[in-house]
Amino acid sequence: MRSSRKALRRADDLVAAGLVPPEYRAGIEALAARYALALTDEVAGLIDPADPHDPIARQFVPDPAELEVARGEMADPIGDDAHSPVEGIVHR
């Protein structure tokens, strides 16, 4: 298990920890530019990097496929944007 240090917050951190292959780096960087990325060292230590279907990794390690937009997918499916005076805040 890894020692407790800091959160993995960049694509390079995930690649260095062996949690994503180097060829995913650009996709993870694009994801991190859009969504917050932080994986604690404790959680990272629970992941089996040799198992591509590790259940903990599937919950916590981002996948570039998250940026793909499916046909018919709505940008704001529940209408929060209309109630947001500033990014990240929703008034209801």
PDB file of N, CA, C and O in Angstrom:
ATOM      1  N   MET A   1       0.835  -1.184   0.000  1.00  0.00           N
ATOM      2  CA  MET A   1       0.000   0.000   0.000  1.00  0.00           C
ATOM      3  C   MET A   1       0.881   1.250   0.000  1.00  0.00           C
ATOM      4  O   MET A   1       1.928   1.278   0.648  1.00  0.00           O
ATOM      5  N   ARG A   2       0.455   2.272  -0.724  1.00  0.00           N
ATOM      6  CA  ARG A   2       1.217   3.511  -0.804  1.00  0.00           C
ATOM      7  C   ARG A   2       1.138   4.276   0.517  1.00  0.00           C
ATOM      8  O   ARG A   2       0.179   4.119   1.272  1.00  0.00           O
ATOM      9  N   SER A   3       2.134   5.091   0.791  1.00  0.00           N
ATOM     10  CA  SER A   3       2.091   5.910   1.998  1.00  0.00           C
ATOM     11  C   SER A   3       1.166   7.101   1.769  1.00  0.00           C
ATOM     12  O   SER A   3       0.939   7.512   0.631  1.00  0.00           O
ATOM     13  N   SER A   4       0.640   7.646   2.848  1.00  0.00           N
ATOM     14  CA  SER A   4      -0.275   8.777   2.754  1.00  0.00           C
ATOM     15  C   SER A   4       0.519  10.045   2.454  1.00  0.00           C
ATOM     16  O   SER A   4       1.350  10.466   3.258  1.00  0.00           O
ATOM     17  N   ARG A   5       0.265  10.648   1.301  1.00  0.00           N
ATOM     18  CA  ARG A   5       0.975  11.857   0.903  1.00  0.00           C
ATOM     19  C   ARG A   5      -0.012  12.896   0.419  1.00  0.00           C
ATOM     20  O   ARG A   5      -0.484  13.718   1.204  1.00  0.00           O
ATOM     21  N   LYS A   6      -0.322  12.870  -0.830  1.00  0.00           N
ATOM     22  CA  LYS A   6      -1.150  13.902  -1.434  1.00  0.00           C
ATOM     23  C   LYS A   6      -2.095  13.257  -2.428  1.00  0.00           C
ATOM     24  O   LYS A   6      -1.959  12.083  -2.773  1.00  0.00           O
ATOM     25  N   ALA A   7      -3.038  14.034  -2.871  1.00  0.00           N
ATOM     26  CA  ALA A   7      -3.988  13.539  -3.869  1.00  0.00           C
ATOM     27  C   ALA A   7      -3.337  13.539  -5.251  1.00  0.00           C
ATOM     28  O   ALA A   7      -2.506  14.391  -5.567  1.00  0.00           O
ATOM     29  N   LEU A   8      -3.732  12.573  -6.053  1.00  0.00           N
ATOM     30  CA  LEU A   8      -3.311  12.525  -7.455  1.00  0.00           C
ATOM     31  C   LEU A   8      -4.278  13.443  -8.201  1.00  0.00           C
ATOM     32  O   LEU A   8      -5.481  13.181  -8.212  1.00  0.00           O
ATOM     33  N   ARG A   9      -3.785  14.501  -8.816  1.00  0.00           N
ATOM     34  CA  ARG A   9      -4.644  15.513  -9.423  1.00  0.00           C
ATOM     35  C   ARG A   9      -4.403  15.746 -10.910  1.00  0.00           C
ATOM     36  O   ARG A   9      -5.181  16.446 -11.557  1.00  0.00           O
ATOM     37  N   ARG A  10      -3.354  15.179 -11.452  1.00  0.00           N
ATOM     38  CA  ARG A  10      -3.023  15.409 -12.860  1.00  0.00           C
ATOM     39  C   ARG A  10      -2.912  14.091 -13.598  1.00  0.00           C
ATOM     40  O   ARG A  10      -2.723  13.036 -12.993  1.00  0.00           O
ATOM     41  N   ALA A  11      -3.029  14.164 -14.897  1.00  0.00           N
ATOM     42  CA  ALA A  11      -2.886  12.962 -15.719  1.00  0.00           C
ATOM     43  C   ALA A  11      -1.533  12.315 -15.482  1.00  0.00           C
ATOM     44  O   ALA A  11      -1.441  11.091 -15.393  1.00  0.00           O
ATOM     45  N   ASP A  12      -0.482  13.121 -15.379  1.00  0.00           N
ATOM     46  CA  ASP A  12       0.855  12.581 -15.134  1.00  0.00           C
ATOM     47  C   ASP A  12       0.921  11.816 -13.815  1.00  0.00           C
ATOM     48  O   ASP A  12       1.634  10.818 -13.711  1.00  0.00           O
ATOM     49  N   ASP A  13       0.177  12.281 -12.802  1.00  0.00           N
ATOM     50  CA  ASP A  13       0.144  11.577 -11.515  1.00  0.00           C
ATOM     51  C   ASP A  13      -0.457  10.183 -11.676  1.00  0.00           C
ATOM     52  O   ASP A  13       0.057   9.207 -11.129  1.00  0.00           O
ATOM     53  N   LEU A  14      -1.552  10.101 -12.435  1.00  0.00           N
ATOM     54  CA  LEU A  14      -2.220   8.810 -12.636  1.00  0.00           C
ATOM     55  C   LEU A  14      -1.364   7.865 -13.465  1.00  0.00           C
ATOM     56  O   LEU A  14      -1.327   6.662 -13.205  1.00  0.00           O
ATOM     57  N   VAL A  15      -0.680   8.406 -14.456  1.00  0.00           N
ATOM     58  CA  VAL A  15       0.212   7.582 -15.280  1.00  0.00           C
ATOM     59  C   VAL A  15       1.381   7.094 -14.432  1.00  0.00           C
ATOM     60  O   VAL A  15       1.736   5.917 -14.489  1.00  0.00           O
ATOM     61  N   ALA A  16       1.984   7.987 -13.647  1.00  0.00           N
ATOM     62  CA  ALA A  16       3.129   7.623 -12.805  1.00  0.00           C
ATOM     63  C   ALA A  16       2.747   6.559 -11.769  1.00  0.00           C
ATOM     64  O   ALA A  16       3.569   5.712 -11.418  1.00  0.00           O
ATOM     65  N   ALA A  17       1.511   6.603 -11.285  1.00  0.00           N
ATOM     66  CA  ALA A  17       1.046   5.626 -10.296  1.00  0.00           C
ATOM     67  C   ALA A  17       0.657   4.305 -10.950  1.00  0.00           C
ATOM     68  O   ALA A  17       0.332   3.339 -10.261  1.00  0.00           O
ATOM     69  N   GLY A  18       0.691   4.265 -12.286  1.00  0.00           N
ATOM     70  CA  GLY A  18       0.336   3.038 -12.996  1.00  0.00           C
ATOM     71  C   GLY A  18      -1.156   2.788 -13.081  1.00  0.00           C
ATOM     72  O   GLY A  18      -1.589   1.668 -13.352  1.00  0.00           O
ATOM     73  N   LEU A  19      -1.953   3.844 -12.848  1.00  0.00           N
ATOM     74  CA  LEU A  19      -3.412   3.684 -12.832  1.00  0.00           C
ATOM     75  C   LEU A  19      -4.048   3.890 -14.199  1.00  0.00           C
ATOM     76  O   LEU A  19      -5.160   3.421 -14.440  1.00  0.00           O
ATOM     77  N   VAL A  20      -3.363   4.579 -15.088  1.00  0.00           N
ATOM     78  CA  VAL A  20      -3.825   4.720 -16.472  1.00  0.00           C
ATOM     79  C   VAL A  20      -2.624   4.548 -17.395  1.00  0.00           C
ATOM     80  O   VAL A  20      -1.511   4.934 -17.040  1.00  0.00           O
ATOM     81  N   PRO A  21      -2.838   3.976 -18.569  1.00  0.00           N
ATOM     82  CA  PRO A  21      -1.721   3.809 -19.499  1.00  0.00           C
ATOM     83  C   PRO A  21      -1.299   5.163 -20.085  1.00  0.00           C
ATOM     84  O   PRO A  21      -2.122   6.071 -20.202  1.00  0.00           O
ATOM     85  N   PRO A  22      -0.024   5.296 -20.450  1.00  0.00           N
ATOM     86  CA  PRO A  22       0.469   6.571 -20.993  1.00  0.00           C
ATOM     87  C   PRO A  22      -0.333   7.074 -22.189  1.00  0.00           C
ATOM     88  O   PRO A  22      -0.462   8.284 -22.373  1.00  0.00           O
ATOM     89  N   GLU A  23      -0.873   6.173 -23.004  1.00  0.00           N
ATOM     90  CA  GLU A  23      -1.631   6.613 -24.178  1.00  0.00           C
ATOM     91  C   GLU A  23      -2.963   7.280 -23.804  1.00  0.00           C
ATOM     92  O   GLU A  23      -3.602   7.879 -24.670  1.00  0.00           O
ATOM     93  N   TYR A  24      -3.392   7.193 -22.558  1.00  0.00           N
ATOM     94  CA  TYR A  24      -4.619   7.865 -22.088  1.00  0.00           C
ATOM     95  C   TYR A  24      -4.330   9.265 -21.558  1.00  0.00           C
ATOM     96  O   TYR A  24      -5.258  10.010 -21.243  1.00  0.00           O
ATOM     97  N   ARG A  25      -3.039   9.633 -21.456  1.00  0.00           N
ATOM     98  CA  ARG A  25      -2.657  10.902 -20.839  1.00  0.00           C
ATOM     99  C   ARG A  25      -3.428  12.095 -21.415  1.00  0.00           C
ATOM    100  O   ARG A  25      -3.988  12.885 -20.655  1.00  0.00           O
ATOM    101  N   ALA A  26      -3.465  12.237 -22.731  1.00  0.00           N
ATOM    102  CA  ALA A  26      -4.147  13.388 -23.345  1.00  0.00           C
ATOM    103  C   ALA A  26      -5.635  13.394 -23.006  1.00  0.00           C
ATOM    104  O   ALA A  26      -6.200  14.454 -22.734  1.00  0.00           O
ATOM    105  N   GLY A  27      -6.273  12.231 -23.017  1.00  0.00           N
ATOM    106  CA  GLY A  27      -7.689  12.148 -22.675  1.00  0.00           C
ATOM    107  C   GLY A  27      -7.952  12.518 -21.228  1.00  0.00           C
ATOM    108  O   GLY A  27      -8.942  13.184 -20.925  1.00  0.00           O
ATOM    109  N   ILE A  28      -7.070  12.090 -20.328  1.00  0.00           N
ATOM    110  CA  ILE A  28      -7.217  12.426 -18.908  1.00  0.00           C
ATOM    111  C   ILE A  28      -6.973  13.918 -18.698  1.00  0.00           C
ATOM    112  O   ILE A  28      -7.646  14.544 -17.879  1.00  0.00           O
ATOM    113  N   GLU A  29      -6.013  14.495 -19.433  1.00  0.00           N
ATOM    114  CA  GLU A  29      -5.776  15.942 -19.326  1.00  0.00           C
ATOM    115  C   GLU A  29      -7.008  16.725 -19.770  1.00  0.00           C
ATOM    116  O   GLU A  29      -7.363  17.728 -19.151  1.00  0.00           O
ATOM    117  N   ALA A  30      -7.660  16.272 -20.836  1.00  0.00           N
ATOM    118  CA  ALA A  30      -8.887  16.936 -21.299  1.00  0.00           C
ATOM    119  C   ALA A  30      -9.989  16.814 -20.251  1.00  0.00           C
ATOM    120  O   ALA A  30     -10.736  17.765 -20.020  1.00  0.00           O
ATOM    121  N   LEU A  31     -10.090  15.668 -19.628  1.00  0.00           N
ATOM    122  CA  LEU A  31     -11.079  15.470 -18.571  1.00  0.00           C
ATOM    123  C   LEU A  31     -10.795  16.386 -17.389  1.00  0.00           C
ATOM    124  O   LEU A  31     -11.709  17.019 -16.861  1.00  0.00           O
ATOM    125  N   ALA A  32      -9.541  16.460 -16.974  1.00  0.00           N
ATOM    126  CA  ALA A  32      -9.159  17.290 -15.830  1.00  0.00           C
ATOM    127  C   ALA A  32      -9.379  18.774 -16.103  1.00  0.00           C
ATOM    128  O   ALA A  32      -9.574  19.553 -15.170  1.00  0.00           O
ATOM    129  N   ALA A  33      -9.348  19.170 -17.365  1.00  0.00           N
ATOM    130  CA  ALA A  33      -9.620  20.563 -17.709  1.00  0.00           C
ATOM    131  C   ALA A  33     -11.103  20.896 -17.544  1.00  0.00           C
ATOM    132  O   ALA A  33     -11.469  22.057 -17.363  1.00  0.00           O
ATOM    133  N   ARG A  34     -11.941  19.879 -17.607  1.00  0.00           N
ATOM    134  CA  ARG A  34     -13.395  20.105 -17.512  1.00  0.00           C
ATOM    135  C   ARG A  34     -13.962  19.756 -16.139  1.00  0.00           C
ATOM    136  O   ARG A  34     -14.852  20.441 -15.636  1.00  0.00           O
ATOM    137  N   TYR A  35     -13.445  18.695 -15.539  1.00  0.00           N
ATOM    138  CA  TYR A  35     -13.947  18.214 -14.254  1.00  0.00           C
ATOM    139  C   TYR A  35     -12.825  18.177 -13.225  1.00  0.00           C
ATOM    140  O   TYR A  35     -11.653  18.042 -13.576  1.00  0.00           O
ATOM    141  N   ALA A  36     -13.192  18.297 -11.959  1.00  0.00           N
ATOM    142  CA  ALA A  36     -12.200  18.194 -10.891  1.00  0.00           C
ATOM    143  C   ALA A  36     -11.640  16.775 -10.863  1.00  0.00           C
ATOM    144  O   ALA A  36     -12.379  15.802 -11.011  1.00  0.00           O
ATOM    145  N   LEU A  37     -10.362  16.672 -10.675  1.00  0.00           N
ATOM    146  CA  LEU A  37      -9.689  15.373 -10.604  1.00  0.00           C
ATOM    147  C   LEU A  37      -8.895  15.333  -9.310  1.00  0.00           C
ATOM    148  O   LEU A  37      -7.980  16.132  -9.114  1.00  0.00           O
ATOM    149  N   ALA A  38      -9.241  14.409  -8.431  1.00  0.00           N
ATOM    150  CA  ALA A  38      -8.499  14.222  -7.190  1.00  0.00           C
ATOM    151  C   ALA A  38      -8.747  12.807  -6.700  1.00  0.00           C
ATOM    152  O   ALA A  38      -9.883  12.426  -6.416  1.00  0.00           O
ATOM    153  N   LEU A  39      -7.699  12.049  -6.606  1.00  0.00           N
ATOM    154  CA  LEU A  39      -7.762  10.679  -6.140  1.00  0.00           C
ATOM    155  C   LEU A  39      -6.794  10.567  -4.976  1.00  0.00           C
ATOM    156  O   LEU A  39      -5.586  10.722  -5.156  1.00  0.00           O
ATOM    157  N   THR A  40      -7.313  10.297  -3.780  1.00  0.00           N
ATOM    158  CA  THR A  40      -6.426  10.236  -2.617  1.00  0.00           C
ATOM    159  C   THR A  40      -5.446   9.077  -2.760  1.00  0.00           C
ATOM    160  O   THR A  40      -5.712   8.093  -3.450  1.00  0.00           O
ATOM    161  N   ASP A  41      -4.339   9.218  -2.107  1.00  0.00           N
ATOM    162  CA  ASP A  41      -3.321   8.168  -2.134  1.00  0.00           C
ATOM    163  C   ASP A  41      -3.859   6.892  -1.487  1.00  0.00           C
ATOM    164  O   ASP A  41      -3.500   5.786  -1.891  1.00  0.00           O
ATOM    165  N   GLU A  42      -4.717   7.050  -0.486  1.00  0.00           N
ATOM    166  CA  GLU A  42      -5.293   5.883   0.186  1.00  0.00           C
ATOM    167  C   GLU A  42      -6.163   5.076  -0.783  1.00  0.00           C
ATOM    168  O   GLU A  42      -6.071   3.849  -0.821  1.00  0.00           O
ATOM    169  N   VAL A  43      -7.000   5.754  -1.559  1.00  0.00           N
ATOM    170  CA  VAL A  43      -7.851   5.067  -2.529  1.00  0.00           C
ATOM    171  C   VAL A  43      -6.992   4.470  -3.638  1.00  0.00           C
ATOM    172  O   VAL A  43      -7.220   3.336  -4.060  1.00  0.00           O
ATOM    173  N   ALA A  44      -6.016   5.222  -4.104  1.00  0.00           N
ATOM    174  CA  ALA A  44      -5.127   4.720  -5.157  1.00  0.00           C
ATOM    175  C   ALA A  44      -4.426   3.448  -4.704  1.00  0.00           C
ATOM    176  O   ALA A  44      -4.184   2.556  -5.518  1.00  0.00           O
ATOM    177  N   GLY A  45      -4.096   3.349  -3.418  1.00  0.00           N
ATOM    178  CA  GLY A  45      -3.429   2.172  -2.887  1.00  0.00           C
ATOM    179  C   GLY A  45      -4.306   0.926  -2.874  1.00  0.00           C
ATOM    180  O   GLY A  45      -3.795  -0.189  -2.776  1.00  0.00           O
ATOM    181  N   LEU A  46      -5.624   1.106  -2.971  1.00  0.00           N
ATOM    182  CA  LEU A  46      -6.550  -0.023  -2.995  1.00  0.00           C
ATOM    183  C   LEU A  46      -6.746  -0.598  -4.399  1.00  0.00           C
ATOM    184  O   LEU A  46      -7.308  -1.682  -4.559  1.00  0.00           O
ATOM    185  N   ILE A  47      -6.285   0.128  -5.405  1.00  0.00           N
ATOM    186  CA  ILE A  47      -6.498  -0.267  -6.800  1.00  0.00           C
ATOM    187  C   ILE A  47      -5.413  -1.232  -7.255  1.00  0.00           C
ATOM    188  O   ILE A  47      -4.232  -1.045  -6.965  1.00  0.00           O
ATOM    189  N   ASP A  48      -5.833  -2.256  -7.965  1.00  0.00           N
ATOM    190  CA  ASP A  48      -4.893  -3.209  -8.562  1.00  0.00           C
ATOM    191  C   ASP A  48      -4.597  -2.728  -9.986  1.00  0.00           C
ATOM    192  O   ASP A  48      -5.420  -2.927 -10.880  1.00  0.00           O
ATOM    193  N   PRO A  49      -3.441  -2.101 -10.213  1.00  0.00           N
ATOM    194  CA  PRO A  49      -3.132  -1.564 -11.541  1.00  0.00           C
ATOM    195  C   PRO A  49      -3.053  -2.637 -12.626  1.00  0.00           C
ATOM    196  O   PRO A  49      -3.170  -2.328 -13.812  1.00  0.00           O
ATOM    197  N   ALA A  50      -2.856  -3.882 -12.231  1.00  0.00           N
ATOM    198  CA  ALA A  50      -2.756  -4.971 -13.208  1.00  0.00           C
ATOM    199  C   ALA A  50      -4.124  -5.458 -13.676  1.00  0.00           C
ATOM    200  O   ALA A  50      -4.214  -6.213 -14.644  1.00  0.00           O
ATOM    201  N   ASP A  51      -5.183  -5.033 -13.002  1.00  0.00           N
ATOM    202  CA  ASP A  51      -6.543  -5.469 -13.345  1.00  0.00           C
ATOM    203  C   ASP A  51      -7.285  -4.355 -14.075  1.00  0.00           C
ATOM    204  O   ASP A  51      -7.694  -3.383 -13.441  1.00  0.00           O
ATOM    205  N   PRO A  52      -7.469  -4.468 -15.392  1.00  0.00           N
ATOM    206  CA  PRO A  52      -8.161  -3.400 -16.132  1.00  0.00           C
ATOM    207  C   PRO A  52      -9.629  -3.255 -15.746  1.00  0.00           C
ATOM    208  O   PRO A  52     -10.265  -2.266 -16.113  1.00  0.00           O
ATOM    209  N   HIS A  53     -10.176  -4.216 -15.017  1.00  0.00           N
ATOM    210  CA  HIS A  53     -11.575  -4.150 -14.589  1.00  0.00           C
ATOM    211  C   HIS A  53     -11.696  -3.987 -13.081  1.00  0.00           C
ATOM    212  O   HIS A  53     -12.736  -4.305 -12.504  1.00  0.00           O
ATOM    213  N   ASP A  54     -10.639  -3.493 -12.438  1.00  0.00           N
ATOM    214  CA  ASP A  54     -10.652  -3.303 -10.990  1.00  0.00           C
ATOM    215  C   ASP A  54     -11.856  -2.447 -10.607  1.00  0.00           C
ATOM    216  O   ASP A  54     -12.012  -1.346 -11.137  1.00  0.00           O
ATOM    217  N   PRO A  55     -12.713  -2.923  -9.699  1.00  0.00           N
ATOM    218  CA  PRO A  55     -13.939  -2.183  -9.377  1.00  0.00           C
ATOM    219  C   PRO A  55     -13.681  -0.831  -8.709  1.00  0.00           C
ATOM    220  O   PRO A  55     -14.449   0.109  -8.914  1.00  0.00           O
ATOM    221  N   ILE A  56     -12.632  -0.719  -7.930  1.00  0.00           N
ATOM    222  CA  ILE A  56     -12.332   0.567  -7.295  1.00  0.00           C
ATOM    223  C   ILE A  56     -11.843   1.558  -8.342  1.00  0.00           C
ATOM    224  O   ILE A  56     -12.235   2.725  -8.327  1.00  0.00           O
ATOM    225  N   ALA A  57     -10.992   1.099  -9.245  1.00  0.00           N
ATOM    226  CA  ALA A  57     -10.512   1.967 -10.323  1.00  0.00           C
ATOM    227  C   ALA A  57     -11.675   2.457 -11.176  1.00  0.00           C
ATOM    228  O   ALA A  57     -11.714   3.621 -11.574  1.00  0.00           O
ATOM    229  N   ARG A  58     -12.618   1.566 -11.455  1.00  0.00           N
ATOM    230  CA  ARG A  58     -13.754   1.946 -12.304  1.00  0.00           C
ATOM    231  C   ARG A  58     -14.617   3.017 -11.635  1.00  0.00           C
ATOM    232  O   ARG A  58     -15.307   3.768 -12.325  1.00  0.00           O
ATOM    233  N   GLN A  59     -14.587   3.096 -10.309  1.00  0.00           N
ATOM    234  CA  GLN A  59     -15.343   4.133  -9.605  1.00  0.00           C
ATOM    235  C   GLN A  59     -14.598   5.452  -9.523  1.00  0.00           C
ATOM    236  O   GLN A  59     -15.212   6.517  -9.594  1.00  0.00           O
ATOM    237  N   PHE A  60     -13.277   5.396  -9.375  1.00  0.00           N
ATOM    238  CA  PHE A  60     -12.528   6.603  -9.045  1.00  0.00           C
ATOM    239  C   PHE A  60     -11.582   7.124 -10.111  1.00  0.00           C
ATOM    240  O   PHE A  60     -11.291   8.320 -10.134  1.00  0.00           O
ATOM    241  N   VAL A  61     -11.095   6.267 -10.994  1.00  0.00           N
ATOM    242  CA  VAL A  61     -10.151   6.710 -12.025  1.00  0.00           C
ATOM    243  C   VAL A  61     -10.956   7.169 -13.237  1.00  0.00           C
ATOM    244  O   VAL A  61     -11.741   6.394 -13.782  1.00  0.00           O
ATOM    245  N   PRO A  62     -10.773   8.417 -13.665  1.00  0.00           N
ATOM    246  CA  PRO A  62     -11.553   8.909 -14.801  1.00  0.00           C
ATOM    247  C   PRO A  62     -11.214   8.170 -16.092  1.00  0.00           C
ATOM    248  O   PRO A  62     -10.123   7.622 -16.253  1.00  0.00           O
ATOM    249  N   ASP A  63     -12.167   8.171 -16.991  1.00  0.00           N
ATOM    250  CA  ASP A  63     -12.015   7.515 -18.290  1.00  0.00           C
ATOM    251  C   ASP A  63     -12.292   8.564 -19.360  1.00  0.00           C
ATOM    252  O   ASP A  63     -13.299   9.267 -19.276  1.00  0.00           O
ATOM    253  N   PRO A  64     -11.427   8.687 -20.360  1.00  0.00           N
ATOM    254  CA  PRO A  64     -11.660   9.678 -21.421  1.00  0.00           C
ATOM    255  C   PRO A  64     -13.032   9.549 -22.085  1.00  0.00           C
ATOM    256  O   PRO A  64     -13.520  10.514 -22.672  1.00  0.00           O
ATOM    257  N   ALA A  65     -13.651   8.390 -22.004  1.00  0.00           N
ATOM    258  CA  ALA A  65     -14.978   8.198 -22.588  1.00  0.00           C
ATOM    259  C   ALA A  65     -16.036   9.088 -21.921  1.00  0.00           C
ATOM    260  O   ALA A  65     -17.112   9.301 -22.481  1.00  0.00           O
ATOM    261  N   GLU A  66     -15.728   9.609 -20.720  1.00  0.00           N
ATOM    262  CA  GLU A  66     -16.671  10.490 -20.030  1.00  0.00           C
ATOM    263  C   GLU A  66     -16.914  11.785 -20.806  1.00  0.00           C
ATOM    264  O   GLU A  66     -17.920  12.459 -20.581  1.00  0.00           O
ATOM    265  N   LEU A  67     -16.018  12.135 -21.705  1.00  0.00           N
ATOM    266  CA  LEU A  67     -16.186  13.357 -22.490  1.00  0.00           C
ATOM    267  C   LEU A  67     -17.016  13.137 -23.756  1.00  0.00           C
ATOM    268  O   LEU A  67     -17.403  14.097 -24.422  1.00  0.00           O
ATOM    269  N   GLU A  68     -17.286  11.875 -24.086  1.00  0.00           N
ATOM    270  CA  GLU A  68     -18.069  11.584 -25.284  1.00  0.00           C
ATOM    271  C   GLU A  68     -19.532  11.953 -25.042  1.00  0.00           C
ATOM    272  O   GLU A  68     -20.094  11.650 -23.990  1.00  0.00           O
ATOM    273  N   VAL A  69     -20.129  12.601 -26.014  1.00  0.00           N
ATOM    274  CA  VAL A  69     -21.531  12.996 -25.908  1.00  0.00           C
ATOM    275  C   VAL A  69     -22.354  12.059 -26.780  1.00  0.00           C
ATOM    276  O   VAL A  69     -22.134  11.952 -27.986  1.00  0.00           O
ATOM    277  N   ALA A  70     -23.294  11.394 -26.153  1.00  0.00           N
ATOM    278  CA  ALA A  70     -24.144  10.452 -26.878  1.00  0.00           C
ATOM    279  C   ALA A  70     -25.233  11.200 -27.636  1.00  0.00           C
ATOM    280  O   ALA A  70     -25.650  12.289 -27.241  1.00  0.00           O
ATOM    281  N   ARG A  71     -25.672  10.614 -28.699  1.00  0.00           N
ATOM    282  CA  ARG A  71     -26.749  11.202 -29.486  1.00  0.00           C
ATOM    283  C   ARG A  71     -27.992  11.345 -28.600  1.00  0.00           C
ATOM    284  O   ARG A  71     -28.394  10.395 -27.929  1.00  0.00           O
ATOM    285  N   GLY A  72     -28.582  12.515 -28.603  1.00  0.00           N
ATOM    286  CA  GLY A  72     -29.767  12.777 -27.802  1.00  0.00           C
ATOM    287  C   GLY A  72     -29.470  13.200 -26.371  1.00  0.00           C
ATOM    288  O   GLY A  72     -30.388  13.511 -25.613  1.00  0.00           O
ATOM    289  N   GLU A  73     -28.193  13.215 -25.996  1.00  0.00           N
ATOM    290  CA  GLU A  73     -27.825  13.622 -24.646  1.00  0.00           C
ATOM    291  C   GLU A  73     -27.988  15.129 -24.491  1.00  0.00           C
ATOM    292  O   GLU A  73     -27.629  15.890 -25.390  1.00  0.00           O
ATOM    293  N   MET A  74     -28.523  15.559 -23.363  1.00  0.00           N
ATOM    294  CA  MET A  74     -28.759  16.980 -23.111  1.00  0.00           C
ATOM    295  C   MET A  74     -27.609  17.559 -22.286  1.00  0.00           C
ATOM    296  O   MET A  74     -27.071  16.882 -21.410  1.00  0.00           O
ATOM    297  N   ALA A  75     -27.236  18.795 -22.560  1.00  0.00           N
ATOM    298  CA  ALA A  75     -26.158  19.446 -21.815  1.00  0.00           C
ATOM    299  C   ALA A  75     -26.574  19.719 -20.368  1.00  0.00           C
ATOM    300  O   ALA A  75     -25.738  19.645 -19.467  1.00  0.00           O
ATOM    301  N   ASP A  76     -27.835  20.028 -20.132  1.00  0.00           N
ATOM    302  CA  ASP A  76     -28.338  20.346 -18.796  1.00  0.00           C
ATOM    303  C   ASP A  76     -29.667  19.620 -18.591  1.00  0.00           C
ATOM    304  O   ASP A  76     -30.721  20.254 -18.638  1.00  0.00           O
ATOM    305  N   PRO A  77     -29.640  18.317 -18.366  1.00  0.00           N
ATOM    306  CA  PRO A  77     -30.869  17.524 -18.356  1.00  0.00           C
ATOM    307  C   PRO A  77     -31.878  17.892 -17.271  1.00  0.00           C
ATOM    308  O   PRO A  77     -33.072  17.653 -17.452  1.00  0.00           O
ATOM    309  N   ILE A  78     -31.435  18.468 -16.142  1.00  0.00           N
ATOM    310  CA  ILE A  78     -32.413  18.808 -15.104  1.00  0.00           C
ATOM    311  C   ILE A  78     -32.633  20.311 -14.967  1.00  0.00           C
ATOM    312  O   ILE A  78     -33.344  20.747 -14.061  1.00  0.00           O
ATOM    313  N   GLY A  79     -32.036  21.108 -15.847  1.00  0.00           N
ATOM    314  CA  GLY A  79     -32.309  22.539 -15.901  1.00  0.00           C
ATOM    315  C   GLY A  79     -31.640  23.386 -14.840  1.00  0.00           C
ATOM    316  O   GLY A  79     -32.147  24.460 -14.514  1.00  0.00           O
ATOM    317  N   ASP A  80     -30.516  22.945 -14.285  1.00  0.00           N
ATOM    318  CA  ASP A  80     -29.825  23.730 -13.267  1.00  0.00           C
ATOM    319  C   ASP A  80     -29.238  25.029 -13.804  1.00  0.00           C
ATOM    320  O   ASP A  80     -29.170  26.016 -13.071  1.00  0.00           O
ATOM    321  N   ASP A  81     -28.812  25.054 -15.065  1.00  0.00           N
ATOM    322  CA  ASP A  81     -28.160  26.249 -15.618  1.00  0.00           C
ATOM    323  C   ASP A  81     -29.025  27.494 -15.485  1.00  0.00           C
ATOM    324  O   ASP A  81     -28.497  28.584 -15.265  1.00  0.00           O
ATOM    325  N   ALA A  82     -30.319  27.358 -15.610  1.00  0.00           N
ATOM    326  CA  ALA A  82     -31.225  28.510 -15.514  1.00  0.00           C
ATOM    327  C   ALA A  82     -31.243  29.103 -14.107  1.00  0.00           C
ATOM    328  O   ALA A  82     -31.655  30.250 -13.933  1.00  0.00           O
ATOM    329  N   HIS A  83     -30.809  28.349 -13.108  1.00  0.00           N
ATOM    330  CA  HIS A  83     -30.849  28.795 -11.713  1.00  0.00           C
ATOM    331  C   HIS A  83     -29.460  29.037 -11.143  1.00  0.00           C
ATOM    332  O   HIS A  83     -29.289  29.087  -9.925  1.00  0.00           O
ATOM    333  N   SER A  84     -28.479  29.186 -12.003  1.00  0.00           N
ATOM    334  CA  SER A  84     -27.107  29.361 -11.558  1.00  0.00           C
ATOM    335  C   SER A  84     -26.627  30.780 -11.828  1.00  0.00           C
ATOM    336  O   SER A  84     -26.360  31.133 -12.976  1.00  0.00           O
ATOM    337  N   PRO A  85     -26.514  31.607 -10.771  1.00  0.00           N
ATOM    338  CA  PRO A  85     -26.040  32.984 -10.977  1.00  0.00           C
ATOM    339  C   PRO A  85     -24.562  33.043 -11.350  1.00  0.00           C
ATOM    340  O   PRO A  85     -24.137  33.944 -12.074  1.00  0.00           O
ATOM    341  N   VAL A  86     -23.782  32.088 -10.860  1.00  0.00           N
ATOM    342  CA  VAL A  86     -22.366  31.963 -11.204  1.00  0.00           C
ATOM    343  C   VAL A  86     -22.034  30.477 -11.314  1.00  0.00           C
ATOM    344  O   VAL A  86     -22.743  29.639 -10.756  1.00  0.00           O
ATOM    345  N   GLU A  87     -20.982  30.157 -12.015  1.00  0.00           N
ATOM    346  CA  GLU A  87     -20.610  28.750 -12.196  1.00  0.00           C
ATOM    347  C   GLU A  87     -20.370  28.061 -10.855  1.00  0.00           C
ATOM    348  O   GLU A  87     -19.653  28.580 -10.000  1.00  0.00           O
ATOM    349  N   GLY A  88     -20.963  26.911 -10.686  1.00  0.00           N
ATOM    350  CA  GLY A  88     -20.776  26.129  -9.473  1.00  0.00           C
ATOM    351  C   GLY A  88     -21.805  26.374  -8.382  1.00  0.00           C
ATOM    352  O   GLY A  88     -21.815  25.664  -7.376  1.00  0.00           O
ATOM    353  N   ILE A  89     -22.661  27.356  -8.557  1.00  0.00           N
ATOM    354  CA  ILE A  89     -23.705  27.670  -7.556  1.00  0.00           C
ATOM    355  C   ILE A  89     -25.066  27.519  -8.232  1.00  0.00           C
ATOM    356  O   ILE A  89     -25.279  28.016  -9.338  1.00  0.00           O
ATOM    357  N   VAL A  90     -25.978  26.831  -7.559  1.00  0.00           N
ATOM    358  CA  VAL A  90     -27.336  26.668  -8.076  1.00  0.00           C
ATOM    359  C   VAL A  90     -28.322  27.140  -7.012  1.00  0.00           C
ATOM    360  O   VAL A  90     -28.303  26.646  -5.885  1.00  0.00           O
ATOM    361  N   HIS A  91     -29.184  28.095  -7.365  1.00  0.00           N
ATOM    362  CA  HIS A  91     -30.247  28.558  -6.473  1.00  0.00           C
ATOM    363  C   HIS A  91     -31.532  27.858  -6.905  1.00  0.00           C
ATOM    364  O   HIS A  91     -31.855  27.809  -8.092  1.00  0.00           O
ATOM    365  N   ARG A  92     -32.246  27.327  -5.946  1.00  0.00           N
ATOM    366  CA  ARG A  92     -33.510  26.655  -6.260  1.00  0.00           C
ATOM    367  C   ARG A  92     -34.627  27.251  -5.468  1.00  0.00           C
ATOM    368  O   ARG A  92     -35.772  26.818  -5.594  1.00  0.00           O
TER     369      ARG A  92
END
